[in-house]
Amino acid sequence: MSTIIYPSPIFGPVHSRRLGVSLGINLLPADGKVCSFDCVYCECGFNEQHRPQLPLPTREQVASALERKLQQMQQEGRMPDVLTFAGNGEPTCHPHFPEIIADTIVLRNQYCPQAKVSVLSNSTLIHRPAVHDALMQVDNNILKLDTVSADYIRLVDHPQGTYDVEKIIDGMASFHGHVIIQTMFMQGDVAGESVDNTGDGYVLPWLDAVERIAPQQVMIYTIDRETPTPGLLKATPAQLDRIADLVRRRGILCSVSY
């Protein structure tokens, strides 16, 4: 099993299937994973297998490293399409996440005003007012909602604490459209239990929740890299296209990454 542990606090740029040329901002340690989920499909592996020894990067370290990288890219004549908060876990777990977002917007405006600031979050901390306010400031507030089934979430996403999907949906709706829903669709099984969430039993209740949230966009995707759990399979292009069509019929923009 191979996993990816990203450098910190800056990595890339990399080419994102969904976002273009992306300069990564990793607010977690460079030697491990810190996440409020422990997803069976996570490219970074399981939390317990990658407990970090290094501290979180400080607000000052993030801003300094980001500025140096943007200066370098400016000199090389290649600027990013997007500055993406991602990496080794959940970015909103950082205690200075709101302040770092503010710093990043200042640097973006100075060096690459055309670039978007994006956050990839599992949504578990959006109930915190400071996190919510910070996410309202970014261009792409990308929040995970793999399903509305509590049993499926326990089987696949493994929340590391209390997780109430109804409260998560309400929290997403509280962004009043300034939110992009990101959903992983896949097939296969975990310990003999199916994780296929491409059928109507999962898709139709999820669609109702998406309509209730009223996002600016939905991003659906499937497994792209090796996973820490064996037995997981990609959703097929036909399955993803069918789901995307159902989303679009509800009047919501939807992109697909195969």
N, C-alpha and C positions, 0 to 999 in steps of 0.2 A: 504494500500500500504506500503510494507516494502522496505527500501533502505539500501544500505551498504555505510557507511562513514568509510574510512580506517584510522588507526593510521598514524601518521607522525613523523619522516620521514621514519621509517622502519616498515614493517609489515610482518607477516608470520614467517617461510616459509609456503607457501600454495602449493597444488598440482594443477598445471595448466594443462588443457586439451591439450594444444599445446606445452608446454615447459618443463614439468616435475616438479621437486622440485624447486620452485621459491621463492627466497627471494625478497620481494617487496620493492621498493624505491619510496616513495610518496613525491614529491616536492611541494605539495599543503598543505594548512592548515589542521589540524586534525579535525576541527569542521565544515567543509563545503566543497563546490565544487567550483573550478575555471576552466572554460573550454571555449574554443572558439567554441565548438559545444554545443548543448543542445538536444541530441538524445532522441527520444521517447522511446527507449529501454534501456536507460542507467541504470545500476543497482544502481548507486549513486543518482538517482532521477533527478529532474529538478534544474537548476541553482538557480532560484528565491526562491526555497524552502529550499536551503541550503547555504545561503550567509554566508561566514565565518566571524568571529570576530577576530580570531587569525591571526598573520602574517604568511607569508611564512617561512619555515625553512631556516636558512642561510646555505651557503656553508659549513661553519665550523661545524654546527650542523649535517648536513647530513653525512659528513665524519666521525665525532666522533661516531655517533650512528651506522653507518655501521661497523666501525672497532670493536666496542664493540660486536655487534651481531655476526660478523664473528669469533671473538675470542671465544665467548660462544659456537658457533656451532662446532668449531674446538675441544674444550675441550670435547664436547658431542659426538664427532666422527661422525657427520652427516653434511656434507657440501652440499651446494645447487648445483643444475645443472645449475642454471641461476640466475643472478641478474637482476630483471625486473623493469624498470621505468614505473610505472602505478599509480593507486590510484585514488584520488578525482579530476580527470580532466586531462588537457593536460600538460604533463611534460615539453614540450619545452616552455611553457609560463614563466617558471622561468627565471629571468634575468641573473642568473649565471648557466644556464643549461650547457653550454660548459665546464666551469671550473669544475662543479660537475661530468660530464662525465670523465674528465681527472683524477680527484681524485679517482673515482670508479675503473677505470682501474688499477691504481697503487695498490689499496687495493686488487682487484681481483688477480692481479699477485702475491701479497705477501701471501695471505691466501688460495686462492682456484683457482689456475691457470687453472684448467680444466673447470671451470664454464664459461658460456657465459654471456656477457653483452647484454641485450635486451632493446629496447625502444618501447613501444606501443604508437604510435602517430596518431592523426587524420589528419596529413599532412598539416595543415593550415599555419604553420610557416616554412616550409622547404625552402622557398625562401630566408630566412635570411642567409647570408653567414656563420655566426658563428654557427648557428644551423645545417646547411648542413654539415659543416666540422666536427662537433662533431658526427653527425650520421654516417659519414664515418668511424669513429674510433670504433664504437661498432660492436659486432659480428652479432647481429640480429636487423637490422633496419626495424621495422615492421610498415608499413604505411597503413592507412585506405583508401579504395576506395569502397564504398558500391554500387556505380552506376556511370554512366556518364550522367544521366538525371538531369538537373538543377532543374526541378520541384520536382522530387523525393527527392533530397537533401534538398530542402526547407521544404518539408513535414515531412521528417524523421529525418534528421541530424540537422536542424535548425542552420546554421552557424551564429555566433554572430558578423557579419561584412561581408565585401566583400569576396565572394568565387567564384572563376572562375575555373570550373572543368578542362578546357583545360590547364590553367596555372599549376594546380595541377599535371596533367598528365605529362606535360613537366618537372616539378620539379622532379617527380619520375624518369623519364627517365634520368635525369641529374646525377643520382647516378651510371649510367652505370653498372647496374646489382647488385650493392650492396644494394638490397632492397627486402623486402618480402611484398607482397600485402596481406592485411587482409580485407575480405569482409563478412559482415553480410547478410545472406539470411533469409527471413521470409515471413509469410503470415499474413492475417488479414486486419484490417482497422483502420484508425485514423479519427475520426469525419466523418465517412461515406465514406472516400476515401480509396481505396485499397492501401496497402503497399506491396503487393505480387511482389517481384522482382525476382521470380524464373523462369519466362517464357522467351521465346526467345526475346521478345521485349526489355527486360532489359539485358538479359544475353549476347546476341550476340554483341551489341555495347560495353559492358563491356569487353568482350573477346578481341575485337579489340584493346581496350585501353591497356589491360594487355600485349598483344603481342608487342605493341608499346613501353611499358615501359621495357619489357624484364627483369623481375625480376628473382632472383635466385629461388624463390618459391612463391606459392600462398597458403594462408590459408583461407579456407572457413569454416564458422561456422554458428550457429543459436542461438536463444535465449536459455539461460541456467538457468536464474534466473528470479524472479518476476520483471516486468517492471513497470515504473511509469504511463504508458498509458495503459488503458484496451483495449482489442480487438486485441492484437498482438498474433500471433500464430507461433509455431516453423515450420520451413521448414521440410519436411519429409526426412528420410534417402534416399529414392529413388530420391527425387529432388536434394539433395546435391550430391549424387553419379553421377547423370547425368551431373551436372555442372562440377564436378571434372573431369569426363571423357572428356568433351569438352576441358578443360584446358590442360589436358595431351596430347590430340591429337595435340595441338599446340606446343608440345615439352617442356612444362613447368611443373616442379615438383609441385604437388598439394597435400595438406593434408586436411583432413575433420574432423571436430569435430561436432558430432551429438547433 
